[in-house]
């Protein structure tokens, strides 16, 4: 069982299940806890839960952590805080189904960033898969009317979500720079950075009079996002990236719209429109094509070595 749970495909599938639920949690948060307060409490709870298990590892890894503090802080600030602050803002203005499908643009961002920063090569068939996925994203962002893209008449929430996609895609590519250390140390350091950088977001929201501290439903959302959408999913995701690389691991984000759409229809009663079904078909087709190409490339490399 532990061997199965340690497989990168299983880890990344569990990650996307948690993230699909995160969009639904964001919808449940509306009126019960404001976006920036949610981000602040999310990482506060995550750090408190993680601390007893991570402190020993942090002490042992401290020489490495100290040398890489600026990098770890930036990764936590953007990958955890900025992304989630933008994500929860997006959910306020658009549907949970939309934000989950729009997350499928992340592999393209990772591909471009990995190539520009590290010259990571991608097979032509993978590029085709990315482009097919982007068609699904464009259909969703334009609500089935591509003319909206030409006129830049996007829903505010969809625009925020596309910015969040850019941020997390860059974060994923940059994970390649993360120093080798215990996963407990990695998650805890990134979570502490997220908590620190969440404070000014919450202060600004409070100063604007938009802060809303959680009621009972809001607290349930905070706990879900802290445990499942933060600690477990980020741990699984970082390990998955370590095992198969950022380009391939990020393709699994295309499973988020599958889980997210199912959960949104089942729990929120959202309607699945025809253009969203078509978008999902493009997304699934894109990930299957790109992953098949990646496996073929690895197999050919293994044959050459043999």
N, C-alpha and C positions, 0 to 999 in steps of 0.2 A: 504493500500500500504506500509506504513512504517513498519507494522508488518511483511509483506512478506519480505521486504528488510532486516529486522533484523533476519530472519531465518538463522541458520548457513549454511544450504545447499546452499541458495541463495548467501550469503556472500562469501562462498568458491568457488562457480561456477564463480562469478564475478572476484574473485582473479585470478583464473586460465585462464580466458579469457584475462585479462590484461597481465599475464605472457606469454601466448601463443603469444600475440602481441609483447612482448618484444624481442623474438627471431627474429621476422621479422624486428623489429626496429634495432636490432643489425646488420642485413644484410644491411639495408638501410644506416647505419652509415659508412660502409666501404668506404674509400676514401673521406668521407665528415667530419668525426670527428674521431680522434683516440680513442682507448678503454679507456685509463686512463683519458684523457681529458673529455670524455663523462661521466665517473663516477664522476669526480670532479664537472662538471657543473650540472649534474643530481641532486646531493645532495645540491648544492648551491641554485639552483632554488627551490627545494623542501623546504628547510629551510626558504627561503624568503617568499614563499607562506604560509607556515604553521605558521610563527612567530606571525602574528596579532591574530590568533585564539588560539594559544597555550600559550602565555606568562602569561595570567591570571591563567590558570590551573597550569602552572609550579610554579608560586609563591605560590599557595595554597598547592601544593604537594612537595614543596622544602625540608621540613624536611625528607620526605621519599626518595626523589631523592638524597639528600646529603649522606644519609646513604648507598645508593646502587650505588653510582657513578661508582666504578670500574666494577661492574657487567653490568650496562647499557652501559658503554663504550665498553666493550668486545663484548656484544651482537650486538651493532651497527657496530662495526669494522668488525666483521666476517660475521654477517648475512646480512649486507647491502654492505659494501665496498669490502671485500675480495671475497665474492660470485660474485658480479657484475663485478669486475675486471677480475676474472677468466672466467666468463660467456661470456663477450664480446670478450675476447681473443679466447675462444673456437669457437665462431661464425665466426671468421676470417678464421678458417681452416676447418670447416665442415659445413654441411647444417643446415638450420633452423629446418628442420624436425627432423634431428638426435638429436639436442640438446634438443628439446622438449620431444622426446621419452625417452632420457636418464635421464631426470628429474624424470622419474617414479621410479627410484631406491631410491628416498628419503624416501618413507615409510619404506623400510627395514632398512635404517640407523637410522631413528627415533625409530623404534621398538627395535633395538639392543641397542642404546644409552639409551632409556627410561628404558629398563630392567637392564642394567648395573648400571645406575645412581640412579634409583628410584625403581627398582624391579617391574616395571609395568608389569602385567600379560597379555598375549595375548592368545586367544583361538586357538586351533590347526588348525581350519579351516581358521583363519586369516593368520597363517603362510603359509598354502597352497596357499592362495591368494597372499601373498607377493612373494612366490617362482615363481608362474605363471607370475607375473609381471616382475620378474627378467629375465625370459626367453625372454620376449619382449625386455628388455633393452640389453641383451647379443646379440640378433639378430641384433639390431640396431648398437651397438658399433662395432660389427664385420662385418658390412655391408653384412649380410646374410651368412657369412663364419665363423662358430665357430672355425675353425682351427686357425684363426687369433688371437683368445684369448689365445690359447695354446702357440703360438709363440710370444705373446705380441706385435704383429705387428699391433698396433692400429693407426688410424689417430691421429695426434697430437691434433687436435681439440676435438676429442672424449675423449682422455685422460684428457685434461684440464676440459672438462665438467664433467667427473666422479669425479674429484677432487672437483669441485664446488658443486656437489651433496652431497659429504661427508660433506663439510663445512656447507651447509644450513640445512642438516639433523641434525647435531649436534646443530645448532642454534635453530631449532624448539624444540628439546628435552629440551634445556636449557631455553626456554621461561617459563617453569614451575617455574623457580626460580625468574622470574620477579615480583617485588613487585606490590601490588594493588595500582593503581592510575588512574586518568582520562586517557582515550585513547589518548587525545590530548597531554598530558604530555609524555606518553610513546613514541609515534611516533616522537615527536619533539626531545626528548633526544637522541633517537637512531639515528635520522637523523643528529643531530649535531655531534655525535660520528663518523658517516659515513663521514661527510664532513671533519672533522679534519684528519681522517686516509686516506682520498683520496688524500690529498696534497702530501705526499711523493711518492705515486704511480705516480702522474702527474709529479713531479719533476724528477723522474728517467726516465720516458718516454721522457721528454724534454731533459735531459742530453744525452740520447742515440740518439737524433736527430730524434726520431720517433713521436714526438708530432704533431698533426694536429688539429688546431682550427677550429670550425665549419663554414661551409658556410650556405646558406639558408636551404638546405635539412638537414644538420647537426643540425641546430637549431630546426627544426621540430622534429627530433629524440630526442633531449634533452628535449623538452617540453613534448613529449609523455612519455618518461621514468620518468620524474620528477612527472608528475601529475597522470598518470594511473599506470605505473609499480612501482612507489614508494609510493606516498601518499595514493592513494585510495586502491591499492592492499594490501599494508602492514597493513593498518588500518583494512580492511576486514579480512585479514588473522589472525592477532593477536586476533581480536574479535571472529573469528571462533574457534581458539584454546582455548580461554577462555570458550566458550560455550560447546564444545564437547570433548576437550582434544587433545593433540598433535598427538597421534597415529591415531585416527579416522580422524582428520582434515587433516593430511598429506596425507591420501589416496586420497583426492580430487586433489592432484597434478597430479594424473594420468589422469585428464581431460586436462592438459596442452598439451599433444601430439595431442589430438583431435582438440582443437582450433588452436594450432600451425600449424598442418599439413594443415588444411583447409585454414588458412591465407597465409601460405607459397606457396601453390599451386595457390591460387587466386591472391595474390599480387606480388609474386616473380617469378611465373611461374616455380617453382621447380617441378620435376617429382616425383610422388609417386611410389616407386618401390614395387615389390611384397613382398620382405622381410619386408618392412616397414608396409605394410597392415597387414601381419601376426603378426608383433610385436604389432601393435595397438590392434589386436584381443586378444592377450595374456594380454596386459595391461588392457583393458576393462574387460575381464573375471576376472582378478585378483582383481580389485577394487570391482566389484559386489559381488564376493565370500566373500571377507574380510569384506565388509560393512554389508552383510547379517548376517555374523557370529557375528559381533559386536552388531547389533540390537537384535539378538536372545539372546545374553548374557545379555543385558540390560533388556530385557523383562523377562527373567528368574529371574534376581535379583529382579525386581519389584514384581513378583509373590511371591517370598519367603518373602519379606517384608510385602506383604498383608496378 
